[in-house]
Amino acid sequence: MTMTLMVARRLLHAFLLILAVLVLNFLLIHIAPGDPADVIAGEMGGATEEMLADIRKTYGLDKPVYVQLGVYLTRALQGDLGQSFFYNAPVLDLVAGRAGPTILLVATALLFAVFVGTMLGVLASHKPKGIVSGLVTVVSVIGYSAPIFWTGMMLVILFAWVYPIFPIANMYDITRGGGFFDRVVDILYHLVLPALTLGIVYLAQYARLTRASMLEILGSDYIRTARAKGVAEVKVYGHHALRNAILPVVTIAGLQFGSIISGAVLVETVFSWPGLGTLAFESILARDYPTILGILFFSSLLVIAANLITDLVYRLVDPRIRTGG
């Protein structure tokens, strides 16, 4: 199968999946108990039944669910995600304004987890019964077992109270001046703790996965042959073993992209990071259906795109897939 044909098939599957996600999310949100009209009226200080009826009519909540679903699907496929009940603004603008910080946080945490986790796994596989391997295993188990919000609070206590090194809230300091470079440095400075909190859990998984994969591959016949031919140990690990051992890590990283986004909700809440997680938390409390659906829709797009990129990376890493071997 050529790369172009593979991408075309994946895009077709992605479109059908997005359509199914739109329908499922809409039905699940509307089945949940609660009335957005009551929340909107509460923001106004209360309302009579006539005012509640007017609110439902204004936002189309008085129509049957299947009619609302048809209107929503038609508009969503045209790029219109509706109007926020709570923020009184287009959902697309709200999501677009918060997507950048979330993508930055998730991408940084994922790259950190994959790179550091893989390196620790390779290091642990060098002497599987040594002290370093045991230490990596213990740290990995602790990092994987600890809840994200607990890890975040511990890092806040350690690096913001005991050793006040990093900021604990917001994406940048609004009182800090300077040019573009200063703003980038300030954002990266604020990004350290949230990205570290989100990345530690997945770093532990990738470290253990890389260690197990490396140990299996290092026992293979072609590795023994390479060593018998006098190939340098660095090349054995880096070129022969790691290139094959990293394939499961790439697969898991792509499949876990959705869970990383969901974990970002907790991290953004702990660190007041102005991303989609914070917006989702506020929208759920406000029963803001359009905004919740817009966030779920955008998150689904990110997961589908991540899976497609994972397939492409897999083909680049493993030539056997490109050639159909």
ZAMARGU-4260 file (C-alpha; in steps of 0.2 Angstrom, whole numbers, plus 5000, padded with zeros to 4 digits):
<rodrens>
0) 5000/5000/5000 | 5007/5017/4995 | 5009/5031/5007 | 4996/5042/4998 | 4983/5028/4998
5) 4986/5024/5016 | 4983/5043/5021 | 4968/5044/5010 | 4960/5028/5019 | 4965/5035/5036
10) 4957/5052/5032 | 4941/5043/5026 | 4940/5033/5042 | 4944/5049/5052 | 4929/5058/5044
15) 4917/5044/5049 | 4924/5043/5066 | 4922/5062/5069 | 4904/5060/5063 | 4901/5046/5076
20) 4910/5056/5090 | 4899/5071/5086 | 4883/5061/5087 | 4888/5052/5103 | 4895/5067/5112
25) 4879/5077/5108 | 4868/5063/5115 | 4878/5059/5130 | 4878/5078/5135 | 4859/5080/5133
30) 4855/5064/5142 | 4865/5070/5157 | 4853/5078/5171 | 4852/5097/5172 | 4845/5111/5162
35) 4856/5124/5155 | 4842/5137/5156 | 4842/5136/5175 | 4861/5140/5175 | 4859/5154/5163
40) 4844/5161/5174 | 4854/5159/5189 | 4868/5170/5182 | 4854/5183/5179 | 4849/5182/5197
45) 4834/5170/5195 | 4819/5170/5182 | 4801/5165/5181 | 4794/5151/5170 | 4791/5163/5156
50) 4809/5169/5156 | 4815/5151/5157 | 4804/5147/5142 | 4811/5162/5132 | 4829/5157/5136
55) 4826/5139/5130 | 4818/5146/5114 | 4833/5158/5111 | 4845/5144/5112 | 4835/5131/5103
60) 4833/5120/5119 | 4814/5119/5117 | 4815/5109/5101 | 4816/5090/5101 | 4833/5082/5104
65) 4834/5075/5086 | 4830/5092/5079 | 4844/5100/5089 | 4856/5086/5084 | 4852/5089/5065
70) 4855/5107/5067 | 4871/5104/5077 | 4878/5092/5065 | 4874/5103/5050 | 4883/5118/5058
75) 4897/5108/5065 | 4902/5101/5048 | 4902/5119/5041 | 4914/5124/5055 | 4901/5133/5066
80) 4901/5125/5084 | 4888/5137/5090 | 4887/5150/5103 | 4892/5148/5121 | 4878/5149/5134
85) 4889/5154/5148 | 4902/5165/5139 | 4890/5172/5126 | 4904/5170/5113 | 4906/5159/5098
90) 4913/5142/5104 | 4925/5141/5089 | 4933/5157/5096 | 4934/5151/5114 | 4942/5134/5109
95) 4954/5142/5097 | 4959/5154/5110 | 4963/5140/5123 | 4969/5127/5111 | 4987/5134/5110
100) 4991/5132/5128 | 4984/5115/5129 | 4994/5109/5114 | 5010/5117/5120 | 5007/5108/5137
105) 5003/5091/5130 | 5017/5091/5117 | 5030/5096/5129 | 5025/5083/5142 | 5024/5070/5129
110) 5041/5074/5121 | 5049/5074/5139 | 5041/5058/5144 | 5046/5049/5128 | 5064/5055/5127
115) 5068/5054/5146 | 5058/5037/5148 | 5067/5029/5133 | 5084/5034/5139 | 5080/5028/5156
120) 5074/5012/5149 | 5090/5009/5139 | 5100/5013/5154 | 5091/5001/5164 | 5093/4987/5151
125) 5112/4989/5151 | 5113/4980/5168 | 5096/4973/5171 | 5101/4967/5189 | 5111/4982/5193
130) 5107/4996/5205 | 5103/5008/5191 | 5090/4996/5184 | 5082/4993/5201 | 5082/5012/5204
135) 5073/5016/5187 | 5060/5002/5191 | 5056/5009/5208 | 5055/5027/5202 | 5044/5021/5187
140) 5032/5012/5198 | 5030/5026/5210 | 5028/5039/5196 | 5015/5028/5187 | 5005/5025/5203
145) 5004/5043/5209 | 4989/5052/5204 | 4992/5067/5193 | 4984/5080/5205 | 4995/5073/5219
150) 5011/5074/5209 | 5006/5092/5204 | 5003/5097/5222 | 5020/5089/5228 | 5029/5098/5215
155) 5021/5114/5220 | 5026/5111/5238 | 5044/5107/5233 | 5048/5119/5220 | 5037/5134/5225
160) 5037/5133/5244 | 5052/5123/5250 | 5063/5129/5236 | 5054/5144/5227 | 5061/5141/5210
165) 5046/5140/5198 | 5029/5149/5197 | 5014/5139/5201 | 5000/5148/5192 | 4996/5155/5175
170) 5005/5154/5158 | 5015/5170/5160 | 5018/5185/5171 | 5007/5199/5165 | 5017/5212/5174
175) 5033/5207/5165 | 5039/5218/5151 | 5051/5214/5137 | 5050/5208/5119 | 5046/5192/5110
180) 5061/5182/5117 | 5057/5187/5135 | 5039/5182/5133 | 5045/5165/5126 | 5057/5162/5141
185) 5043/5167/5153 | 5031/5155/5146 | 5044/5141/5146 | 5048/5145/5164 | 5029/5144/5169
190) 5028/5128/5158 | 5041/5118/5168 | 5030/5112/5183 | 5014/5108/5173 | 5023/5098/5159
195) 5034/5089/5172 | 5018/5084/5182 | 5009/5078/5166 | 5025/5069/5159 | 5030/5060/5175
200) 5016/5047/5174 | 5019/5043/5156 | 5038/5044/5158 | 5037/5029/5170 | 5027/5019/5157
205) 5039/5022/5143 | 5054/5018/5154 | 5047/5001/5159 | 5041/4997/5141 | 5058/5002/5134
210) 5068/4992/5147 | 5057/4976/5143 | 5058/4979/5125 | 5077/4981/5125 | 5080/4966/5136
215) 5070/4955/5123 | 5079/4962/5108 | 5096/4961/5116 | 5093/4942/5117 | 5089/4940/5099
220) 5100/4931/5087 | 5105/4946/5076 | 5111/4955/5091 | 5122/4941/5096 | 5128/4940/5078
225) 5132/4959/5078 | 5142/4957/5094 | 5151/4941/5087 | 5157/4952/5072 | 5164/4964/5084
230) 5152/4978/5081 | 5154/4992/5095 | 5142/4991/5109 | 5136/5009/5107 | 5131/5004/5089
235) 5123/4988/5095 | 5112/4998/5107 | 5109/5013/5097 | 5107/5007/5079 | 5102/4989/5081
240) 5093/4987/5097 | 5085/5004/5101 | 5078/5006/5083 | 5067/4991/5086 | 5064/4993/5104
245) 5056/5010/5101 | 5042/5004/5090 | 5031/4999/5105 | 5035/5016/5113 | 5029/5025/5097
250) 5013/5015/5097 | 5009/5017/5115 | 5013/5036/5114 | 5000/5038/5100 | 4987/5028/5108
255) 4989/5037/5124 | 4987/5054/5117 | 4969/5055/5122 | 4973/5050/5140 | 4986/5064/5140
260) 4974/5077/5135 | 4962/5071/5149 | 4976/5072/5161 | 4979/5089/5155 | 4962/5094/5162
265) 4968/5090/5180 | 4985/5098/5177 | 4978/5114/5170 | 4966/5115/5185 | 4980/5113/5198
270) 4991/5126/5190 | 4978/5138/5183 | 4985/5135/5165 | 4973/5144/5153 | 4970/5129/5141
275) 4955/5118/5136 | 4956/5109/5152 | 4952/5124/5162 | 4939/5129/5150 | 4931/5112/5151
280) 4930/5112/5170 | 4921/5129/5170 | 4910/5124/5156 | 4904/5108/5165 | 4900/5118/5180
285) 4890/5130/5170 | 4881/5116/5160 | 4887/5125/5144 | 4883/5112/5131 | 4890/5120/5115
290) 4907/5124/5124 | 4908/5106/5131 | 4904/5099/5114 | 4916/5110/5105 | 4930/5105/5117
295) 4926/5086/5115 | 4926/5089/5096 | 4943/5097/5096 | 4950/5084/5107 | 4944/5071/5096
300) 4952/5079/5081 | 4969/5080/5091 | 4968/5061/5095 | 4964/5056/5077 | 4978/5067/5071
305) 4990/5060/5083 | 4985/5042/5078 | 4988/5046/5060 | 5005/5054/5064 | 5009/5038/5074
310) 5005/5028/5058 | 5017/5039/5048 | 5031/5039/5061 | 5029/5020/5062 | 5032/5018/5044
315) 5047/5029/5044 | 5055/5020/5059 | 5051/5002/5053 | 5055/5000/5034 | 5047/4983/5034
320) 5030/4992/5035 | 5034/5003/5020 | 5038/4988/5009 | 5024/4977/5016 | 5036/4965/5024
</rodrens>
